[in-house]
Amino acid sequence: MFRSYVLLKSLHVLLVAVWLGMDFGTFYTYRRLRDSSLSIETRKQMYRVFAFLDMGPRTALVLMLTLGVGLSYLGRWGFTGSSGRIFAIVTAIVGVLWVAALWHQHWVHSAPSGFPRAAGHVKTQQIFRLFDIWLRLGLAGGLAVAAVISLVGESGVIAVDWLAWKLVLFAGIVLSGVGIRLFLPKIASALGEIFTNGSTPQSELALTAASRKTIGFVFAIWAFIILIVWVTVAK
Ligand code: HEM
């Protein structure tokens, strides 16, 4: 019990480094790929690096939750009892499948141009994209409700206030991620236009306009992460 708790907690803390480190890399490469003075080939390469680095925060968000629920159960901070144990096991299984689906999505999207992946893989990802959004919304809502009930009521699934606040903040991260996803189709279409037909003032403007709408969500995620670390360490 003690060993698995230390292992899970160490992985949980290491994931904070993976998340923030790769997120800053994502932010920087995204800024560079928007630079219209660079050649299209350089911008395409920059996009490939950006798309790979972006898998860091995407993976970390899911694993952070999976490990966090496991830690909460093992440390008796929340989700206690036999239903908590089942919840921790289900979260672990869903987490692993979710991460596999996210990497499958990356593999489908990073197909060389002119050589798309087989239709079955593309179709699977069209279905997963919808499922992914709803899972995130359900998760954020469920966590926030569970946390608020525990904070205001006598009983709740979360035993300690710091963890309840952490879940409210985590729901903020999930919602900010959904906010970014709302503008991804516009960004993808502007980039697709630039990569296929070359840079024009209109396509650069469309890219800048869509990018500006996401920046607030990116900063919000960083602020939530800093607050979460603060709340957890100061408990
Ligand atoms: C961005 C999201 C998160 C970040 C940055 C984060 C950060 C951290 C850090 C830095 C610690 C170590 C604190 C210490 O040793 O003093 C920790 C521990 C922990 N976290 Fe998280 N966490 C996140 C999400 C979650 C979630 C979603 C849960 C629950 C579902 C959770 C549950 C826990 C638990 C139970 C511990 C162990 C506390 C202890 O042993 O003292 N975390 N987290």
Residues whose N, C-alpha, C, O or C-beta is under 5 A from the ligand:
A	BS01	HEM	V16 M64 L65 G68 V69 L71 S72 W77 F170 I225 I228 V229 T232 V233
